[in-house]
């Protein structure tokens, strides 16, 4: 039983090393992380920021049919925003959660788990 627990802990540590990739420690402050997005340059970065701001304007003032006339292009590039969301989506971390849930199936007692092994 103790051997199984040690083996599970070792498996979790190994999986954590492989899967925790979305957040990276900043190094200058504990508990502070960065999440990275990839862009082709300043123009794409500006477009992302602009589209996020437009989306926020629409979300805040949902009764407004159009964006203010001061904004040149009123169309929101939803595909661009969703692409950023996909880059930030923590797929590897969800894989880790899946692996951990396999190691600790819900509803089984410690005795039942050791009998299976």
N, CA, C and O atoms as a GROMACS GRO file, in nm:
protein
  468
    1UNK      N    1   0.082  -0.119   0.000
    1UNK     CA    2   0.000   0.000   0.000
    1UNK      C    3   0.087   0.126   0.000
    1UNK      O    4   0.064   0.217  -0.080
    2UNK      N    5   0.186   0.132   0.088
    2UNK     CA    6   0.277   0.247   0.091
    2UNK      C    7   0.353   0.258  -0.041
    2UNK      O    8   0.378   0.368  -0.090
    3UNK      N    9   0.391   0.144  -0.098
    3UNK     CA   10   0.462   0.142  -0.225
    3UNK      C   11   0.375   0.202  -0.334
    3UNK      O   12   0.425   0.276  -0.419
    4UNK      N   13   0.244   0.170  -0.333
    4UNK     CA   14   0.151   0.226  -0.432
    4UNK      C   15   0.142   0.378  -0.418
    4UNK      O   16   0.141   0.450  -0.518
    5UNK      N   17   0.137   0.426  -0.293
    5UNK     CA   18   0.129   0.571  -0.271
    5UNK      C   19   0.255   0.639  -0.321
    5UNK      O   20   0.248   0.744  -0.386
    6UNK      N   21   0.369   0.581  -0.292
    6UNK     CA   22   0.496   0.638  -0.337
    6UNK      C   23   0.501   0.638  -0.490
    6UNK      O   24   0.544   0.736  -0.551
    7UNK      N   25   0.457   0.529  -0.550
    7UNK     CA   26   0.455   0.519  -0.697
    7UNK      C   27   0.363   0.624  -0.756
    7UNK      O   28   0.397   0.687  -0.857
    8UNK      N   29   0.245   0.645  -0.695
    8UNK     CA   30   0.152   0.747  -0.743
    8UNK      C   31   0.212   0.887  -0.733
    8UNK      O   32   0.199   0.967  -0.825
    9UNK      N   33   0.278   0.914  -0.622
    9UNK     CA   34   0.341   1.046  -0.604
    9UNK      C   35   0.450   1.066  -0.710
    9UNK      O   36   0.461   1.174  -0.768
   10UNK      N   37   0.530   0.964  -0.734
   10UNK     CA   38   0.634   0.974  -0.836
   10UNK      C   39   0.573   0.996  -0.974
   10UNK      O   40   0.626   1.074  -1.053
   11UNK      N   41   0.461   0.928  -1.002
   11UNK     CA   42   0.392   0.947  -1.131
   11UNK      C   43   0.340   1.089  -1.145
   11UNK      O   44   0.353   1.150  -1.251
   12UNK      N   45   0.281   1.142  -1.038
   12UNK     CA   46   0.229   1.278  -1.041
   12UNK      C   47   0.342   1.378  -1.062
   12UNK      O   48   0.328   1.472  -1.140
   13UNK      N   49   0.454   1.358  -0.994
   13UNK     CA   50   0.569   1.448  -1.012
   13UNK      C   51   0.620   1.444  -1.155
   13UNK      O   52   0.652   1.548  -1.213
   14UNK      N   53   0.628   1.326  -1.213
   14UNK     CA   54   0.674   1.311  -1.351
   14UNK      C   55   0.576   1.378  -1.448
   14UNK      O   56   0.618   1.449  -1.539
   15UNK      N   57   0.447   1.356  -1.427
   15UNK     CA   58   0.347   1.416  -1.513
   15UNK      C   59   0.346   1.568  -1.500
   15UNK      O   60   0.329   1.639  -1.599
   16UNK      N   61   0.363   1.618  -1.378
   16UNK     CA   62   0.365   1.762  -1.355
   16UNK      C   63   0.480   1.826  -1.432
   16UNK      O   64   0.464   1.933  -1.492
   17UNK      N   65   0.596   1.760  -1.431
   17UNK     CA   66   0.712   1.813  -1.506
   17UNK      C   67   0.679   1.823  -1.655
   17UNK      O   68   0.719   1.918  -1.722
   18UNK      N   69   0.606   1.722  -1.706
   18UNK     CA   70   0.574   1.717  -1.848
   18UNK      C   71   0.459   1.811  -1.887
   18UNK      O   72   0.458   1.864  -1.998
   19UNK      N   73   0.364   1.831  -1.798
   19UNK     CA   74   0.238   1.894  -1.837
   19UNK      C   75   0.221   2.040  -1.796
   19UNK      O   76   0.148   2.112  -1.864
   20UNK      N   77   0.284   2.085  -1.691
   20UNK     CA   78   0.265   2.224  -1.650
   20UNK      C   79   0.348   2.315  -1.739
   20UNK      O   80   0.463   2.344  -1.710
   21UNK      N   81   0.287   2.359  -1.850
   21UNK     CA   82   0.360   2.438  -1.948
   21UNK      C   83   0.299   2.575  -1.976
   21UNK      O   84   0.370   2.663  -2.024
   22UNK      N   85   0.172   2.595  -1.946
   22UNK     CA   86   0.106   2.720  -1.982
   22UNK      C   87   0.156   2.837  -1.900
   22UNK      O   88   0.182   2.944  -1.955
   23UNK      N   89   0.169   2.819  -1.769
   23UNK     CA   90   0.215   2.925  -1.682
   23UNK      C   91   0.362   2.905  -1.650
   23UNK      O   92   0.406   2.795  -1.617
   24UNK      N   93   0.438   3.014  -1.662
   24UNK     CA   94   0.581   3.009  -1.630
   24UNK      C   95   0.608   3.109  -1.519
   24UNK      O   96   0.564   3.223  -1.527
   25UNK      N   97   0.680   3.068  -1.414
   25UNK     CA   98   0.710   3.161  -1.305
   25UNK      C   99   0.790   3.281  -1.357
   25UNK      O  100   0.877   3.266  -1.443
   26UNK      N  101   0.760   3.398  -1.304
   26UNK     CA  102   0.831   3.519  -1.347
   26UNK      C  103   0.971   3.523  -1.288
   26UNK      O  104   1.060   3.586  -1.346
   27UNK      N  105   0.992   3.458  -1.175
   27UNK     CA  106   1.124   3.456  -1.113
   27UNK      C  107   1.149   3.572  -1.020
   27UNK      O  108   1.233   3.562  -0.930
   28UNK      N  109   1.078   3.681  -1.038
   28UNK     CA  110   1.101   3.797  -0.952
   28UNK      C  111   1.005   3.803  -0.834
   28UNK      O  112   1.028   3.880  -0.741
   29UNK      N  113   0.898   3.725  -0.836
   29UNK     CA  114   0.802   3.728  -0.728
   29UNK      C  115   0.730   3.594  -0.718
   29UNK      O  116   0.683   3.542  -0.819
   30UNK      N  117   0.721   3.539  -0.599
   30UNK     CA  118   0.650   3.412  -0.579
   30UNK      C  119   0.502   3.427  -0.612
   30UNK      O  120   0.440   3.528  -0.579
   31UNK      N  121   0.448   3.326  -0.676
   31UNK     CA  122   0.306   3.324  -0.706
   31UNK      C  123   0.267   3.406  -0.828
   31UNK      O  124   0.149   3.418  -0.858
   32UNK      N  125   0.365   3.463  -0.899
   32UNK     CA  126   0.336   3.543  -1.018
   32UNK      C  127   0.388   3.468  -1.140
   32UNK      O  128   0.503   3.424  -1.143
   33UNK      N  129   0.303   3.455  -1.240
   33UNK     CA  130   0.337   3.376  -1.359
   33UNK      C  131   0.310   3.457  -1.484
   33UNK      O  132   0.240   3.558  -1.481
   34UNK      N  133   0.367   3.411  -1.595
   34UNK     CA  134   0.337   3.468  -1.726
   34UNK      C  135   0.277   3.359  -1.814
   34UNK      O  136   0.309   3.241  -1.800
   35UNK      N  137   0.190   3.401  -1.904
   35UNK     CA  138   0.135   3.313  -2.007
   35UNK      C  139   0.172   3.375  -2.140
   35UNK      O  140   0.157   3.496  -2.159
   36UNK      N  141   0.220   3.295  -2.230
   36UNK     CA  142   0.277   3.346  -2.354
   36UNK      C  143   0.179   3.334  -2.470
   36UNK      O  144   0.110   3.233  -2.483
   37UNK      N  145   0.174   3.438  -2.555
   37UNK     CA  146   0.103   3.429  -2.682
   37UNK      C  147   0.203   3.458  -2.792
   37UNK      O  148   0.296   3.537  -2.775
   38UNK      N  149   0.184   3.392  -2.906
   38UNK     CA  150   0.275   3.410  -3.018
   38UNK      C  151   0.210   3.502  -3.121
   38UNK      O  152   0.094   3.481  -3.158
   39UNK      N  153   0.283   3.602  -3.167
   39UNK     CA  154   0.234   3.695  -3.268
   39UNK      C  155   0.338   3.709  -3.378
   39UNK      O  156   0.456   3.681  -3.357
   40UNK      N  157   0.292   3.753  -3.494
   40UNK     CA  158   0.382   3.771  -3.607
   40UNK      C  159   0.453   3.906  -3.606
   40UNK      O  160   0.543   3.929  -3.686
   41UNK      N  161   0.414   3.994  -3.517
   41UNK     CA  162   0.479   4.124  -3.508
   41UNK      C  163   0.390   4.224  -3.438
   41UNK      O  164   0.284   4.190  -3.385
   42UNK      N  165   0.436   4.349  -3.437
   42UNK     CA  166   0.363   4.455  -3.368
   42UNK      C  167   0.226   4.480  -3.429
   42UNK      O  168   0.131   4.513  -3.357
   43UNK      N  169   0.214   4.465  -3.560
   43UNK     CA  170   0.086   4.489  -3.626
   43UNK      C  171  -0.019   4.388  -3.578
   43UNK      O  172  -0.133   4.426  -3.549
   44UNK      N  173   0.019   4.263  -3.570
   44UNK     CA  174  -0.076   4.162  -3.521
   44UNK      C  175  -0.107   4.185  -3.373
   44UNK      O  176  -0.222   4.169  -3.331
   45UNK      N  177  -0.007   4.221  -3.295
   45UNK     CA  178  -0.030   4.250  -3.153
   45UNK      C  179  -0.128   4.366  -3.138
   45UNK      O  180  -0.218   4.360  -3.055
   46UNK      N  181  -0.109   4.470  -3.218
   46UNK     CA  182  -0.201   4.585  -3.214
   46UNK      C  183  -0.342   4.542  -3.252
   46UNK      O  184  -0.440   4.586  -3.192
   47UNK      N  185  -0.352   4.457  -3.351
   47UNK     CA  186  -0.483   4.408  -3.395
   47UNK      C  187  -0.551   4.327  -3.284
   47UNK      O  188  -0.672   4.340  -3.263
   48UNK      N  189  -0.475   4.246  -3.216
   48UNK     CA  190  -0.530   4.167  -3.105
   48UNK      C  191  -0.582   4.259  -2.995
   48UNK      O  192  -0.694   4.241  -2.947
   49UNK      N  193  -0.502   4.356  -2.957
   49UNK     CA  194  -0.541   4.449  -2.850
   49UNK      C  195  -0.666   4.527  -2.891
   49UNK      O  196  -0.759   4.543  -2.812
   50UNK      N  197  -0.668   4.575  -3.016
   50UNK     CA  198  -0.782   4.651  -3.067
   50UNK      C  199  -0.909   4.567  -3.066
   50UNK      O  200  -1.015   4.614  -3.024
   51UNK      N  201  -0.898   4.444  -3.111
   51UNK     CA  202  -1.016   4.356  -3.115
   51UNK      C  203  -1.064   4.318  -2.975
   51UNK      O  204  -1.184   4.306  -2.953
   52UNK      N  205  -0.971   4.300  -2.882
   52UNK     CA  206  -1.011   4.273  -2.744
   52UNK      C  207  -1.086   4.392  -2.686
   52UNK      O  208  -1.186   4.375  -2.615
   53UNK      N  209  -1.038   4.513  -2.715
   53UNK     CA  210  -1.103   4.633  -2.665
   53UNK      C  211  -1.242   4.650  -2.727
   53UNK      O  212  -1.337   4.686  -2.657
   54UNK      N  213  -1.255   4.624  -2.857
   54UNK     CA  214  -1.386   4.632  -2.922
   54UNK      C  215  -1.482   4.532  -2.861
   54UNK      O  216  -1.599   4.563  -2.834
   55UNK      N  217  -1.433   4.411  -2.838
   55UNK     CA  218  -1.517   4.307  -2.779
   55UNK      C  219  -1.564   4.348  -2.640
   55UNK      O  220  -1.679   4.324  -2.603
   56UNK      N  221  -1.476   4.411  -2.564
   56UNK     CA  222  -1.512   4.460  -2.429
   56UNK      C  223  -1.616   4.571  -2.437
   56UNK      O  224  -1.708   4.575  -2.356
   57UNK      N  225  -1.602   4.660  -2.534
   57UNK     CA  226  -1.700   4.769  -2.551
   57UNK      C  227  -1.838   4.709  -2.578
   57UNK      O  228  -1.937   4.751  -2.519
   58UNK      N  229  -1.844   4.612  -2.668
   58UNK     CA  230  -1.971   4.547  -2.700
   58UNK      C  231  -2.026   4.474  -2.578
   58UNK      O  232  -2.147   4.476  -2.553
   59UNK      N  233  -1.940   4.409  -2.502
   59UNK     CA  234  -1.984   4.336  -2.384
   59UNK      C  235  -2.037   4.429  -2.276
   59UNK      O  236  -2.135   4.398  -2.208
   60UNK      N  237  -1.972   4.544  -2.258
   60UNK     CA  238  -2.014   4.639  -2.155
   60UNK      C  239  -2.144   4.708  -2.195
   60UNK      O  240  -2.234   4.726  -2.112
   61UNK      N  241  -2.153   4.747  -2.322
   61UNK     CA  242  -2.271   4.818  -2.369
   61UNK      C  243  -2.343   4.730  -2.470
   61UNK      O  244  -2.344   4.758  -2.590
   62UNK      N  245  -2.403   4.622  -2.420
   62UNK     CA  246  -2.464   4.522  -2.509
   62UNK      C  247  -2.587   4.575  -2.583
   62UNK      O  248  -2.632   4.513  -2.679
   63UNK      N  249  -2.641   4.688  -2.539
   63UNK     CA  250  -2.756   4.746  -2.608
   63UNK      C  251  -2.712   4.825  -2.732
   63UNK      O  252  -2.792   4.851  -2.822
   64UNK      N  253  -2.586   4.863  -2.736
   64UNK     CA  254  -2.537   4.938  -2.852
   64UNK      C  255  -2.526   4.844  -2.971
   64UNK      O  256  -2.459   4.741  -2.964
   65UNK      N  257  -2.592   4.882  -3.080
   65UNK     CA  258  -2.589   4.798  -3.200
   65UNK      C  259  -2.454   4.809  -3.269
   65UNK      O  260  -2.405   4.712  -3.326
   66UNK      N  261  -2.394   4.926  -3.265
   66UNK     CA  262  -2.267   4.950  -3.332
   66UNK      C  263  -2.165   5.006  -3.234
   66UNK      O  264  -2.201   5.059  -3.129
   67UNK      N  265  -2.039   4.994  -3.270
   67UNK     CA  266  -1.933   5.056  -3.192
   67UNK      C  267  -1.933   5.206  -3.220
   67UNK      O  268  -1.983   5.248  -3.324
   68UNK      N  269  -1.878   5.285  -3.132
   68UNK     CA  270  -1.874   5.430  -3.155
   68UNK      C  271  -1.807   5.463  -3.290
   68UNK      O  272  -1.718   5.390  -3.335
   69UNK      N  273  -1.850   5.571  -3.352
   69UNK     CA  274  -1.797   5.609  -3.483
   69UNK      C  275  -1.650   5.650  -3.477
   69UNK      O  276  -1.584   5.659  -3.581
   70UNK      N  277  -1.598   5.672  -3.358
   70UNK     CA  278  -1.456   5.708  -3.346
   70UNK      C  279  -1.365   5.588  -3.375
   70UNK      O  280  -1.245   5.606  -3.399
   71UNK      N  281  -1.420   5.469  -3.373
   71UNK     CA  282  -1.342   5.349  -3.405
   71UNK      C  283  -1.355   5.325  -3.555
   71UNK      O  284  -1.466   5.306  -3.606
   72UNK      N  285  -1.243   5.325  -3.625
   72UNK     CA  286  -1.243   5.315  -3.771
   72UNK      C  287  -1.318   5.192  -3.822
   72UNK      O  288  -1.417   5.205  -3.893
   73UNK      N  289  -1.271   5.075  -3.786
   73UNK     CA  290  -1.332   4.952  -3.833
   73UNK      C  291  -1.415   4.894  -3.719
   73UNK      O  292  -1.362   4.861  -3.613
   74UNK      N  293  -1.545   4.882  -3.741
   74UNK     CA  294  -1.631   4.836  -3.633
   74UNK      C  295  -1.643   4.684  -3.628
   74UNK      O  296  -1.702   4.630  -3.534
   75UNK      N  297  -1.589   4.614  -3.726
   75UNK     CA  298  -1.598   4.468  -3.721
   75UNK      C  299  -1.495   4.413  -3.623
   75UNK      O  300  -1.382   4.461  -3.613
   76UNK      N  301  -1.538   4.312  -3.552
   76UNK     CA  302  -1.451   4.248  -3.453
   76UNK      C  303  -1.403   4.116  -3.512
   76UNK      O  304  -1.483   4.034  -3.555
   77UNK      N  305  -1.273   4.096  -3.513
   77UNK     CA  306  -1.215   3.972  -3.565
   77UNK      C  307  -1.223   3.866  -3.455
   77UNK      O  308  -1.127   3.845  -3.380
   78UNK      N  309  -1.338   3.801  -3.446
   78UNK     CA  310  -1.361   3.702  -3.342
   78UNK      C  311  -1.265   3.584  -3.358
   78UNK      O  312  -1.222   3.525  -3.259
   79UNK      N  313  -1.232   3.550  -3.481
   79UNK     CA  314  -1.138   3.440  -3.504
   79UNK      C  315  -1.002   3.467  -3.442
   79UNK      O  316  -0.940   3.376  -3.387
   80UNK      N  317  -0.957   3.591  -3.450
   80UNK     CA  318  -0.830   3.631  -3.390
   80UNK      C  319  -0.834   3.616  -3.239
   80UNK      O  320  -0.741   3.564  -3.177
   81UNK      N  321  -0.944   3.662  -3.178
   81UNK     CA  322  -0.960   3.652  -3.033
   81UNK      C  323  -0.967   3.506  -2.991
   81UNK      O  324  -0.905   3.468  -2.891
   82UNK      N  325  -1.040   3.425  -3.063
   82UNK     CA  326  -1.049   3.281  -3.031
   82UNK      C  327  -0.914   3.212  -3.049
   82UNK      O  328  -0.882   3.120  -2.974
   83UNK      N  329  -0.836   3.256  -3.147
   83UNK     CA  330  -0.702   3.200  -3.166
   83UNK      C  331  -0.613   3.226  -3.045
   83UNK      O  332  -0.536   3.139  -3.003
   84UNK      N  333  -0.624   3.346  -2.989
   84UNK     CA  334  -0.547   3.379  -2.868
   84UNK      C  335  -0.595   3.293  -2.751
   84UNK      O  336  -0.515   3.242  -2.674
   85UNK      N  337  -0.727   3.279  -2.740
   85UNK     CA  338  -0.781   3.195  -2.632
   85UNK      C  339  -0.729   3.052  -2.644
   85UNK      O  340  -0.698   2.988  -2.544
   86UNK      N  341  -0.720   3.002  -2.766
   86UNK     CA  342  -0.668   2.865  -2.786
   86UNK      C  343  -0.520   2.856  -2.747
   86UNK      O  344  -0.478   2.754  -2.692
   87UNK      N  345  -0.443   2.960  -2.776
   87UNK     CA  346  -0.301   2.958  -2.736
   87UNK      C  347  -0.286   2.954  -2.585
   87UNK      O  348  -0.194   2.892  -2.533
   88UNK      N  349  -0.376   3.021  -2.515
   88UNK     CA  350  -0.368   3.028  -2.370
   88UNK      C  351  -0.436   2.910  -2.300
   88UNK      O  352  -0.419   2.891  -2.180
   89UNK      N  353  -0.513   2.831  -2.374
   89UNK     CA  354  -0.585   2.719  -2.315
   89UNK      C  355  -0.486   2.613  -2.264
   89UNK      O  356  -0.401   2.567  -2.341
   90UNK      N  357  -0.496   2.574  -2.140
   90UNK     CA  358  -0.396   2.484  -2.078
   90UNK      C  359  -0.422   2.336  -2.108
   90UNK      O  360  -0.458   2.261  -2.017
   91UNK      N  361  -0.402   2.294  -2.232
   91UNK     CA  362  -0.428   2.155  -2.272
   91UNK      C  363  -0.342   2.058  -2.192
   91UNK      O  364  -0.392   1.956  -2.143
   92UNK      N  365  -0.213   2.087  -2.178
   92UNK     CA  366  -0.123   1.996  -2.106
   92UNK      C  367  -0.166   1.979  -1.961
   92UNK      O  368  -0.155   1.870  -1.905
   93UNK      N  369  -0.214   2.086  -1.901
   93UNK     CA  370  -0.256   2.079  -1.762
   93UNK      C  371  -0.381   1.993  -1.747
   93UNK      O  372  -0.396   1.922  -1.647
   94UNK      N  373  -0.471   1.999  -1.846
   94UNK     CA  374  -0.589   1.914  -1.841
   94UNK      C  375  -0.550   1.767  -1.859
   94UNK      O  376  -0.614   1.678  -1.802
   95UNK      N  377  -0.447   1.742  -1.936
   95UNK     CA  378  -0.396   1.606  -1.951
   95UNK      C  379  -0.348   1.555  -1.815
   95UNK      O  380  -0.373   1.440  -1.779
   96UNK      N  381  -0.279   1.640  -1.741
   96UNK     CA  382  -0.233   1.602  -1.607
   96UNK      C  383  -0.351   1.570  -1.517
   96UNK      O  384  -0.349   1.469  -1.446
   97UNK      N  385  -0.453   1.654  -1.519
   97UNK     CA  386  -0.572   1.627  -1.437
   97UNK      C  387  -0.635   1.493  -1.474
   97UNK      O  388  -0.681   1.420  -1.386
   98UNK      N  389  -0.638   1.462  -1.601
   98UNK     CA  390  -0.693   1.335  -1.646
   98UNK      C  391  -0.611   1.218  -1.592
   98UNK      O  392  -0.666   1.118  -1.546
   99UNK      N  393  -0.479   1.231  -1.599
   99UNK     CA  394  -0.391   1.126  -1.548
   99UNK      C  395  -0.407   1.108  -1.398
   99UNK      O  396  -0.410   0.996  -1.348
  100UNK      N  397  -0.418   1.219  -1.325
  100UNK     CA  398  -0.436   1.212  -1.179
  100UNK      C  399  -0.570   1.146  -1.147
  100UNK      O  400  -0.579   1.066  -1.054
  101UNK      N  401  -0.674   1.180  -1.224
  101UNK     CA  402  -0.805   1.119  -1.197
  101UNK      C  403  -0.802   0.969  -1.224
  101UNK      O  404  -0.875   0.894  -1.161
  102UNK      N  405  -0.716   0.925  -1.317
  102UNK     CA  406  -0.700   0.781  -1.338
  102UNK      C  407  -0.629   0.714  -1.220
  102UNK      O  408  -0.660   0.600  -1.185
  103UNK      N  409  -0.533   0.787  -1.160
  103UNK     CA  410  -0.461   0.732  -1.046
  103UNK      C  411  -0.550   0.724  -0.921
  103UNK      O  412  -0.534   0.634  -0.838
  104UNK      N  413  -0.643   0.819  -0.909
  104UNK     CA  414  -0.730   0.826  -0.792
  104UNK      C  415  -0.877   0.827  -0.837
  104UNK      O  416  -0.942   0.931  -0.833
  105UNK      N  417  -0.928   0.711  -0.880
  105UNK     CA  418  -1.068   0.708  -0.926
  105UNK      C  419  -1.165   0.743  -0.813
  105UNK      O  420  -1.149   0.697  -0.700
  106UNK      N  421  -1.262   0.823  -0.846
  106UNK     CA  422  -1.360   0.868  -0.747
  106UNK      C  423  -1.446   0.751  -0.701
  106UNK      O  424  -1.488   0.668  -0.782
  107UNK      N  425  -1.472   0.745  -0.573
  107UNK     CA  426  -1.561   0.644  -0.518
  107UNK      C  427  -1.493   0.518  -0.471
  107UNK      O  428  -1.557   0.435  -0.406
  108UNK      N  429  -1.365   0.499  -0.502
  108UNK     CA  430  -1.294   0.380  -0.455
  108UNK      C  431  -1.219   0.412  -0.327
  108UNK      O  432  -1.156   0.516  -0.315
  109UNK      N  433  -1.227   0.322  -0.232
  109UNK     CA  434  -1.154   0.339  -0.108
  109UNK      C  435  -1.009   0.296  -0.128
  109UNK      O  436  -0.976   0.233  -0.228
  110UNK      N  437  -0.924   0.330  -0.034
  110UNK     CA  438  -0.783   0.292  -0.042
  110UNK      C  439  -0.767   0.141  -0.047
  110UNK      O  440  -0.681   0.090  -0.118
  111UNK      N  441  -0.852   0.068   0.028
  111UNK     CA  442  -0.842  -0.078   0.028
  111UNK      C  443  -0.879  -0.136  -0.108
  111UNK      O  444  -0.815  -0.230  -0.155
  112UNK      N  445  -0.983  -0.080  -0.173
  112UNK     CA  446  -1.025  -0.129  -0.303
  112UNK      C  447  -0.916  -0.103  -0.408
  112UNK      O  448  -0.892  -0.186  -0.495
  113UNK      N  449  -0.852   0.012  -0.399
  113UNK     CA  450  -0.745   0.045  -0.493
  113UNK      C  451  -0.628  -0.052  -0.478
  113UNK      O  452  -0.570  -0.094  -0.578
  114UNK      N  453  -0.593  -0.087  -0.354
  114UNK     CA  454  -0.481  -0.176  -0.333
  114UNK      C  455  -0.515  -0.319  -0.374
  114UNK      O  456  -0.426  -0.394  -0.415
  115UNK      N  457  -0.643  -0.358  -0.365
  115UNK     CA  458  -0.683  -0.491  -0.410
  115UNK      C  459  -0.672  -0.505  -0.560
  115UNK      O  460  -0.638  -0.613  -0.610
  116UNK      N  461  -0.701  -0.396  -0.634
  116UNK     CA  462  -0.692  -0.398  -0.780
  116UNK      C  463  -0.549  -0.412  -0.825
  116UNK      O  464  -0.521  -0.479  -0.924
  117UNK      N  465  -0.456  -0.348  -0.753
  117UNK     CA  466  -0.314  -0.351  -0.789
  117UNK      C  467  -0.252  -0.479  -0.752
  117UNK      O  468  -0.132  -0.498  -0.776
   0.00000   0.00000   0.00000
